[in-house]
Amino acid sequence: ITIVLTKSQYHKVKIKPFYKTVKKQFFTFFQGKSVLDLVSIDFDVDNISLFKKCDYTTVRIGYGKQMNLGYSIVRYSCLPVDTIICTDVFKYTEKYKEGLTNIVENLLKPGGLLLFSTSIAEEDIKKAIDIDSIFKDYLLSYDKDKDFLYFWGIKKSI
């Protein structure tokens, strides 16, 4: 039997263990918190299953008919949340730097958790935001074989 994984299926398999590892380390961000889940239309992910008793909002980001019209990580606004999880959304905007800045400056509460996976290069993420000045603790992990970057960070408190 041969199983062929589509891109979205492959990343579902690969990303979910990373998210689960972060959940084990920072379980308090996955229970009873406010959560914003920004997810690429390319991914068939079930991130909501990671969270319990949370105020959970999902926004699908992408091109074309499947896109939630009017949403953009650059202009998206809501009350700041405790946890933000982004599954490969940065590739869908030419202004991903501004989108990432919006996320860390306006959408993520001080002391909140940002968790993302992306096909954007590590050096480009580091050029977009000053990780060391924004996060009190973080991890950037690059998978060379899959050309994919994984990140978690705890935003510094005011």
ROSE-4610 file (N, C-alpha, C; in Angstrom, 1 decimal, always signed):
// ROSE-4610
residu = [I/I/I/T/T/T/I/I/I/V/V/V/L/L/L/T/T/T/K/K/K/S/S/S/Q/Q/Q/Y/Y/Y/H/H/H/K/K/K/V/V/V/K/K/K/I/I/I/K/K/K/P/P/P/F/F/F/Y/Y/Y/K/K/K/T/T/T/V/V/V/K/K/K/K/K/K/Q/Q/Q/F/F/F/F/F/F/T/T/T/F/F/F/F/F/F/Q/Q/Q/G/G/G/K/K/K/S/S/S/V/V/V/L/L/L/D/D/D/L/L/L/V/V/V/S/S/S/I/I/I/D/D/D/F/F/F/D/D/D/V/V/V/D/D/D/N/N/N/I/I/I/S/S/S/L/L/L/F/F/F/K/K/K/K/K/K/C/C/C/D/D/D/Y/Y/Y/T/T/T/T/T/T/V/V/V/R/R/R/I/I/I/G/G/G/Y/Y/Y/G/G/G/K/K/K/Q/Q/Q/M/M/M/N/N/N/L/L/L/G/G/G/Y/Y/Y/S/S/S/I/I/I/V/V/V/R/R/R/Y/Y/Y/S/S/S/C/C/C/L/L/L/P/P/P/V/V/V/D/D/D/T/T/T/I/I/I/I/I/I/C/C/C/T/T/T/D/D/D/V/V/V/F/F/F/K/K/K/Y/Y/Y/T/T/T/E/E/E/K/K/K/Y/Y/Y/K/K/K/E/E/E/G/G/G/L/L/L/T/T/T/N/N/N/I/I/I/V/V/V/E/E/E/N/N/N/L/L/L/L/L/L/K/K/K/P/P/P/G/G/G/G/G/G/L/L/L/L/L/L/L/L/L/F/F/F/S/S/S/T/T/T/S/S/S/I/I/I/A/A/A/E/E/E/E/E/E/D/D/D/I/I/I/K/K/K/K/K/K/A/A/A/I/I/I/D/D/D/I/I/I/D/D/D/S/S/S/I/I/I/F/F/F/K/K/K/D/D/D/Y/Y/Y/L/L/L/L/L/L/S/S/S/Y/Y/Y/D/D/D/K/K/K/D/D/D/K/K/K/D/D/D/F/F/F/L/L/L/Y/Y/Y/F/F/F/W/W/W/G/G/G/I/I/I/K/K/K/K/K/K/S/S/S/I/I/I]
num = [1/1/1/2/2/2/3/3/3/4/4/4/5/5/5/6/6/6/7/7/7/8/8/8/9/9/9/10/10/10/11/11/11/12/12/12/13/13/13/14/14/14/15/15/15/16/16/16/17/17/17/18/18/18/19/19/19/20/20/20/21/21/21/22/22/22/23/23/23/24/24/24/25/25/25/26/26/26/27/27/27/28/28/28/29/29/29/30/30/30/31/31/31/32/32/32/33/33/33/34/34/34/35/35/35/36/36/36/37/37/37/38/38/38/39/39/39/40/40/40/41/41/41/42/42/42/43/43/43/44/44/44/45/45/45/46/46/46/47/47/47/48/48/48/49/49/49/50/50/50/51/51/51/52/52/52/53/53/53/54/54/54/55/55/55/56/56/56/57/57/57/58/58/58/59/59/59/60/60/60/61/61/61/62/62/62/63/63/63/64/64/64/65/65/65/66/66/66/67/67/67/68/68/68/69/69/69/70/70/70/71/71/71/72/72/72/73/73/73/74/74/74/75/75/75/76/76/76/77/77/77/78/78/78/79/79/79/80/80/80/81/81/81/82/82/82/83/83/83/84/84/84/85/85/85/86/86/86/87/87/87/88/88/88/89/89/89/90/90/90/91/91/91/92/92/92/93/93/93/94/94/94/95/95/95/96/96/96/97/97/97/98/98/98/99/99/99/100/100/100/101/101/101/102/102/102/103/103/103/104/104/104/105/105/105/106/106/106/107/107/107/108/108/108/109/109/109/110/110/110/111/111/111/112/112/112/113/113/113/114/114/114/115/115/115/116/116/116/117/117/117/118/118/118/119/119/119/120/120/120/121/121/121/122/122/122/123/123/123/124/124/124/125/125/125/126/126/126/127/127/127/128/128/128/129/129/129/130/130/130/131/131/131/132/132/132/133/133/133/134/134/134/135/135/135/136/136/136/137/137/137/138/138/138/139/139/139/140/140/140/141/141/141/142/142/142/143/143/143/144/144/144/145/145/145/146/146/146/147/147/147/148/148/148/149/149/149/150/150/150/151/151/151/152/152/152/153/153/153/154/154/154/155/155/155/156/156/156/157/157/157/158/158/158]
x = [+0.9/+0.0/+0.9/+0.6/+1.3/+0.4/+0.9/+0.1/+0.8/+0.0/+0.6/+0.0/+0.8/+0.4/+0.4/-0.7/-0.7/+0.1/+0.4/+1.1/+0.4/-0.9/-1.6/-1.7/-1.8/-1.8/-0.4/+0.7/+2.0/+2.2/+1.9/+2.1/+1.2/+0.1/-0.8/-0.1/+0.6/+1.3/+2.5/+3.2/+4.5/+4.3/+3.3/+3.1/+2.4/+1.5/+0.8/+1.7/+2.7/+3.6/+4.4/+4.7/+5.4/+4.5/+3.2/+2.3/+2.0/+1.9/+1.7/+2.9/+4.1/+5.3/+5.2/+4.9/+4.7/+3.6/+2.5/+1.4/+1.9/+2.7/+3.2/+4.0/+4.8/+5.7/+4.9/+3.9/+3.2/+1.7/+1.3/-0.1/-1.1/-0.6/-1.6/-2.1/-1.4/-1.8/-2.9/-3.2/-4.1/-5.4/-5.5/-6.8/-7.3/-8.6/-9.3/-8.7/-8.1/-7.5/-8.3/-7.9/-8.4/-7.4/-7.9/-7.0/-7.4/-6.4/-6.6/-5.8/-6.5/-5.8/-5.9/-4.7/-4.6/-4.0/-4.8/-4.4/-4.5/-3.5/-3.5/-4.6/-5.2/-6.2/-5.6/-4.2/-3.6/-3.5/-3.8/-3.7/-5.0/-5.1/-6.3/-5.9/-5.9/-5.4/-6.6/-6.5/-7.5/-6.9/-6.5/-5.8/-6.7/-8.0/-8.9/-8.9/-8.5/-8.5/-7.3/-6.4/-5.3/-5.8/-6.9/-7.3/-8.6/-8.7/-9.8/-10.4/-11.7/-12.5/-11.9/-11.5/-10.9/-11.9/-11.8/-12.5/-11.7/-12.1/-11.3/-11.9/-11.0/-11.4/-10.4/-10.9/-10.1/-10.4/-9.3/-9.3/-8.5/-9.2/-8.5/-7.9/-6.6/-6.0/-5.5/-5.7/-5.2/-5.7/-5.5/-5.9/-7.2/-7.9/-9.0/-10.3/-11.1/-12.5/-12.5/-11.5/-11.5/-11.2/-10.7/-10.2/-11.4/-11.3/-12.3/-12.1/-12.9/-12.7/-12.7/-11.8/-11.7/-10.7/-10.2/-9.3/-7.8/-7.0/-5.6/-4.8/-3.7/-3.0/-2.4/-2.3/-1.9/-2.9/-4.2/-5.3/-6.2/-6.0/-6.9/-6.8/-7.9/-7.9/-8.9/-8.6/-9.4/-8.8/-9.5/-8.9/-7.7/-6.6/-5.4/-5.8/-5.1/-5.4/-4.2/-4.5/-3.4/-2.5/-3.1/-2.4/-2.7/-1.7/-1.9/-1.1/-1.8/-1.2/-1.4/-0.3/-0.3/+0.3/-0.5/-0.1/+0.1/+1.4/+1.8/+1.0/+0.7/-0.1/+0.8/+2.0/+2.8/+3.1/+3.0/+3.3/+2.2/+1.0/-0.1/-0.2/+0.8/+0.8/+2.2/+2.3/+3.6/+4.1/+3.1/+3.5/+3.5/+4.1/+4.2/+4.9/+5.9/+6.6/+5.6/+4.7/+3.7/+2.7/+2.4/+1.5/+2.0/+3.3/+3.9/+4.0/+4.3/+4.4/+3.0/+2.0/+0.6/+0.3/+0.7/+0.5/+1.1/+2.4/+3.1/+2.9/+2.5/+2.3/+0.8/-0.1/-1.5/-2.4/-2.1/-3.0/-2.6/-1.3/-0.9/-0.7/-1.3/-1.2/+0.2/+0.6/+1.9/+1.9/+2.9/+3.0/+2.3/+1.8/+1.1/+2.1/+1.5/+2.3/+2.0/+3.0/+2.9/+3.5/+2.8/+3.3/+3.0/+4.1/+3.9/+4.8/+4.3/+5.1/+5.0/+6.1/+6.1/+7.2/+6.9/+7.9/+8.8/+8.6/+9.5/+10.8/+11.9/+13.2/+13.4/+14.2/+14.5/+15.1/+16.0/+16.6/+15.6/+14.6/+13.5/+12.6/+12.3/+11.5/+12.3/+13.6/+14.4/+14.5/+14.4/+14.4/+13.1/+12.0/+10.7/+10.4/+10.9/+10.7/+11.9/+12.1/+13.3/+12.9/+13.1/+12.7/+13.2/+14.5/+15.1/+14.5/+14.0/+13.4/+11.9/+11.3/+9.8/+9.5/+10.3/+10.0/+11.0/+10.5/+11.4/+12.0/+11.3/+11.8/+11.2/+12.0/+11.5/+12.4/+11.9/+12.6/+12.3/+13.3/+13.2/+13.9/+13.1/+13.6/+13.4/+14.5/+14.4/+14.6/+13.6/+13.7/+14.3/+15.6/+16.3/+15.6/+15.3/+14.7/+13.4/+12.6/+11.3/+11.2/+12.3/+12.4/+11.2/+11.1/+10.1/+10.6/+10.1/+10.5/+9.4/+9.8/+8.8/+9.3/+8.3/+8.6/+7.6/+8.1/+7.2/+7.9/+7.1/+7.7/+6.7/+7.3/+6.5/+6.8/+5.8/+6.0/+6.3/+7.2/+7.6/+6.4/+6.3/+5.2/+5.6/+4.7/+4.9/+5.7]
y = [-1.2/+0.0/+1.2/+2.2/+3.4/+4.5/+5.4/+6.5/+7.8/+8.6/+9.8/+11.0/+11.7/+12.8/+14.1/+14.8/+16.1/+17.1/+18.3/+19.2/+19.5/+19.7/+20.0/+18.8/+17.6/+16.4/+16.2/+16.5/+16.3/+17.3/+18.5/+19.5/+19.2/+18.7/+18.3/+17.3/+16.3/+15.3/+15.9/+16.8/+17.4/+18.5/+19.3/+20.5/+20.0/+19.2/+18.8/+18.3/+17.5/+17.1/+18.3/+19.2/+20.4/+21.2/+21.4/+22.1/+21.3/+20.0/+19.2/+19.3/+19.4/+19.5/+20.9/+21.9/+23.2/+23.2/+22.5/+22.4/+21.8/+20.7/+20.0/+21.0/+21.8/+22.7/+23.9/+24.4/+25.6/+25.4/+24.3/+23.9/+24.9/+25.9/+26.9/+27.8/+27.9/+28.7/+28.0/+26.7/+25.9/+25.6/+26.2/+26.0/+27.3/+27.5/+28.7/+30.0/+30.1/+31.3/+31.8/+33.1/+33.6/+33.2/+32.7/+32.1/+32.7/+33.1/+33.4/+32.4/+31.7/+30.7/+31.2/+31.7/+32.1/+31.0/+30.5/+29.3/+29.4/+28.9/+29.0/+28.1/+28.5/+27.7/+26.4/+26.4/+25.2/+24.1/+24.3/+23.4/+22.9/+21.6/+21.0/+20.6/+21.6/+21.4/+21.5/+20.8/+20.8/+21.3/+22.6/+23.1/+23.3/+23.4/+23.6/+22.4/+21.3/+20.1/+20.2/+21.1/+21.3/+22.1/+22.8/+23.7/+23.2/+23.6/+23.2/+24.5/+24.6/+25.7/+27.1/+27.3/+28.5/+29.3/+30.7/+31.5/+31.5/+30.7/+30.3/+30.9/+31.7/+32.2/+31.7/+31.3/+30.8/+31.8/+32.2/+33.0/+32.2/+31.9/+31.2/+32.3/+32.2/+33.2/+32.6/+33.2/+32.7/+33.5/+33.0/+33.6/+33.0/+33.8/+33.2/+33.0/+32.1/+31.9/+31.4/+30.7/+30.1/+31.1/+32.2/+33.2/+33.8/+34.1/+34.9/+36.3/+36.8/+38.2/+39.2/+40.1/+41.2/+41.0/+39.8/+39.5/+39.6/+40.1/+40.2/+40.2/+39.6/+39.7/+41.1/+41.9/+43.2/+44.1/+43.9/+44.8/+44.1/+42.8/+42.1/+42.8/+42.9/+43.5/+42.8/+42.7/+42.1/+42.6/+42.3/+42.5/+41.6/+42.1/+41.2/+39.9/+38.8/+37.5/+36.8/+35.8/+35.1/+34.2/+33.6/+32.7/+32.9/+33.0/+33.1/+31.9/+31.2/+30.1/+30.4/+30.4/+30.8/+29.6/+29.0/+27.9/+28.3/+28.7/+29.0/+30.1/+31.2/+32.3/+33.4/+33.5/+34.6/+34.6/+33.5/+33.5/+34.1/+34.4/+34.9/+36.4/+37.0/+38.5/+39.0/+39.9/+40.5/+41.3/+41.7/+42.5/+41.7/+40.5/+39.6/+40.3/+41.2/+41.9/+42.7/+43.5/+44.3/+43.4/+42.3/+41.3/+40.8/+40.4/+39.8/+40.9/+42.1/+43.3/+43.5/+43.5/+43.6/+42.6/+41.4/+40.3/+40.5/+40.8/+41.0/+42.3/+43.3/+44.6/+44.8/+44.3/+44.6/+43.4/+42.3/+41.1/+40.2/+40.2/+39.3/+40.1/+39.6/+40.2/+40.1/+41.1/+40.9/+39.6/+38.8/+37.5/+36.4/+36.7/+35.8/+34.9/+33.8/+32.8/+33.0/+33.2/+33.1/+31.8/+31.1/+29.9/+29.9/+29.6/+29.6/+28.6/+28.3/+27.5/+28.2/+28.2/+29.0/+28.5/+28.8/+28.5/+29.8/+30.9/+32.0/+31.7/+32.2/+31.9/+32.6/+31.9/+32.4/+33.8/+34.1/+35.4/+36.5/+36.2/+37.1/+37.4/+36.4/+36.6/+37.5/+37.2/+38.0/+39.5/+39.7/+41.1/+41.7/+41.0/+41.5/+42.0/+41.3/+41.7/+41.4/+42.2/+42.0/+41.0/+39.8/+38.7/+38.9/+39.2/+39.3/+40.4/+41.5/+42.6/+42.4/+41.5/+41.3/+40.1/+39.0/+37.8/+37.6/+37.2/+36.8/+35.5/+34.6/+33.2/+32.8/+32.1/+31.7/+30.6/+29.9/+28.9/+29.0/+29.1/+29.0/+27.7/+26.9/+25.6/+25.4/+25.2/+25.1/+23.6/+23.1/+21.8/+21.9/+21.6/+21.7/+20.8/+19.6/+18.6/+19.1/+19.7/+20.2/+21.6/+22.4/+23.8/+24.5/+24.3/+24.9/+25.3/+26.5/+27.1/+27.0/+26.6/+26.5/+27.5/+28.1/+29.1/+29.1/+29.3/+29.6/+30.7/+31.6/+32.7/+33.2/+33.6/+34.2/+35.7/+36.5/+37.9/+38.5/+39.4/+40.1/+40.8/+40.9/+41.7/+43.1/+44.0/+45.4/+45.8]
z = [+0.0/+0.0/+0.0/-0.9/-0.9/-0.5/+0.4/+0.9/+0.4/-0.3/-0.8/+0.0/+0.6/+1.5/+0.6/+0.6/+0.0/+0.9/+0.4/+1.2/+2.6/+2.5/+3.7/+4.7/+4.1/+5.0/+5.6/+4.8/+5.4/+6.5/+6.3/+7.4/+8.6/+8.4/+9.5/+10.4/+9.7/+10.4/+11.2/+10.5/+11.0/+12.1/+11.8/+12.7/+14.0/+14.0/+15.2/+16.3/+16.1/+17.1/+17.7/+16.9/+17.4/+18.4/+17.9/+18.8/+20.1/+20.0/+21.2/+22.2/+21.6/+22.5/+23.2/+22.5/+23.1/+24.2/+23.9/+24.9/+26.2/+26.1/+27.3/+28.1/+27.5/+28.2/+28.8/+28.0/+28.4/+28.5/+29.2/+29.2/+29.7/+30.5/+31.0/+29.9/+28.8/+27.7/+26.8/+27.1/+26.3/+27.1/+28.3/+29.1/+29.6/+29.3/+29.8/+29.4/+28.2/+27.7/+26.5/+26.1/+24.8/+23.7/+22.6/+21.6/+20.2/+19.5/+18.1/+17.2/+16.3/+15.5/+14.0/+13.5/+12.1/+11.3/+10.4/+9.7/+8.2/+7.5/+6.0/+5.4/+4.3/+3.7/+3.1/+3.0/+2.5/+3.5/+4.7/+5.8/+6.3/+6.5/+7.1/+8.5/+9.4/+10.8/+11.7/+12.8/+13.8/+15.1/+15.1/+16.3/+17.5/+17.2/+18.4/+19.4/+18.9/+19.7/+20.8/+20.6/+21.5/+22.8/+22.7/+23.7/+24.4/+25.7/+26.5/+27.2/+27.1/+27.7/+27.4/+26.1/+25.7/+24.9/+24.9/+24.0/+22.7/+21.7/+20.5/+19.2/+18.5/+17.2/+16.1/+15.0/+13.9/+12.7/+12.1/+10.9/+9.8/+8.7/+7.6/+6.7/+6.3/+5.5/+4.2/+3.1/+1.8/+0.6/-0.5/-1.8/-2.3/-3.1/-3.9/-3.2/-3.8/-3.3/-1.9/-1.5/-0.1/+1.0/+0.6/+1.6/+2.3/+3.6/+4.3/+3.9/+3.0/+2.5/+3.6/+3.4/+4.4/+5.5/+5.7/+6.7/+6.2/+7.0/+6.7/+8.0/+8.1/+9.3/+9.6/+8.5/+8.6/+9.3/+8.9/+9.3/+10.4/+10.6/+11.5/+12.9/+13.6/+14.9/+15.8/+17.0/+18.0/+19.4/+20.4/+21.7/+21.9/+22.5/+22.7/+23.3/+22.9/+23.4/+24.1/+24.8/+25.6/+24.7/+23.7/+22.8/+21.4/+20.6/+19.1/+18.5/+17.6/+16.9/+15.4/+14.6/+13.2/+12.4/+11.6/+10.8/+9.3/+9.0/+7.6/+7.0/+7.7/+7.1/+6.6/+6.9/+6.5/+5.0/+4.4/+2.9/+2.1/+2.8/+2.0/+2.0/+2.5/+2.4/+2.0/+1.1/+0.8/+2.0/+2.9/+4.0/+5.3/+5.2/+6.4/+7.6/+7.3/+8.3/+9.1/+8.4/+9.1/+9.8/+9.2/+9.9/+11.1/+11.1/+12.3/+13.4/+13.0/+13.9/+14.5/+13.7/+14.3/+15.3/+15.0/+15.9/+17.3/+17.3/+18.5/+19.3/+18.5/+19.2/+19.6/+18.8/+19.0/+19.4/+18.9/+19.1/+20.3/+20.6/+21.7/+23.0/+24.0/+25.4/+25.9/+26.7/+27.4/+28.2/+28.2/+28.9/+28.1/+26.8/+26.0/+25.2/+24.7/+23.9/+22.4/+21.6/+20.2/+19.7/+18.8/+18.3/+16.8/+16.0/+14.6/+13.9/+12.7/+11.7/+10.4/+9.6/+8.4/+7.4/+6.2/+5.2/+4.9/+5.7/+5.6/+6.3/+5.7/+6.2/+7.6/+8.4/+9.8/+9.8/+8.9/+8.9/+8.5/+7.7/+7.3/+8.5/+9.3/+10.5/+11.5/+11.6/+12.5/+12.1/+10.8/+10.2/+10.4/+10.5/+10.6/+12.0/+13.0/+14.4/+15.2/+16.2/+17.1/+18.2/+17.9/+18.8/+20.2/+20.4/+21.7/+22.6/+21.9/+22.7/+23.0/+22.2/+22.4/+23.3/+23.2/+23.9/+25.1/+26.2/+27.4/+27.2/+26.5/+26.2/+24.9/+24.1/+22.8/+22.2/+21.2/+20.5/+19.0/+18.2/+16.7/+16.3/+15.6/+15.2/+13.7/+13.0/+11.5/+11.1/+10.3/+9.8/+8.3/+8.2/+6.9/+5.8/+6.3/+5.3/+4.7/+5.5/+5.1/+4.7/+5.0/+4.7/+5.4/+6.7/+7.5/+8.8/+9.3/+10.6/+11.6/+12.8/+13.9/+15.0/+15.6/+16.7/+17.8/+19.0/+20.1/+20.9/+21.5/+22.3/+23.3/+24.4/+25.5/+25.5/+25.2/+25.1/+26.5/+26.5/+27.8/+28.3/+29.6/+30.3/+30.3/+30.4/+30.4/+31.6]
